[in-house]
């Protein structure tokens, strides 16, 4: 029998607009930054433990976010967020 002693998910998320949206790069970056903030707020609202590992703004105005987050509320994740 096996049990999960600790666990987390490492996700790489890309926030981007459609290529033919017609917005300037600055507008796309602003919108994508807002989307990143909404994502963080949703994690906070759901009381998910998380840690942003990196945030990278790309030349095409997309934003790549690497986040380590709690798998579920049943496992101990303290070693991942120390």
Buried (B, 14 or more C-beta within 10 A) or exposed (E): EEEEEEEBBEEEEEBBBEEEEEEEEEEBBEBBBEBBEEBBEEBEEEEBBBBBEEBEEEEEBBBBBBBBBBBEEEBEBEEBEE
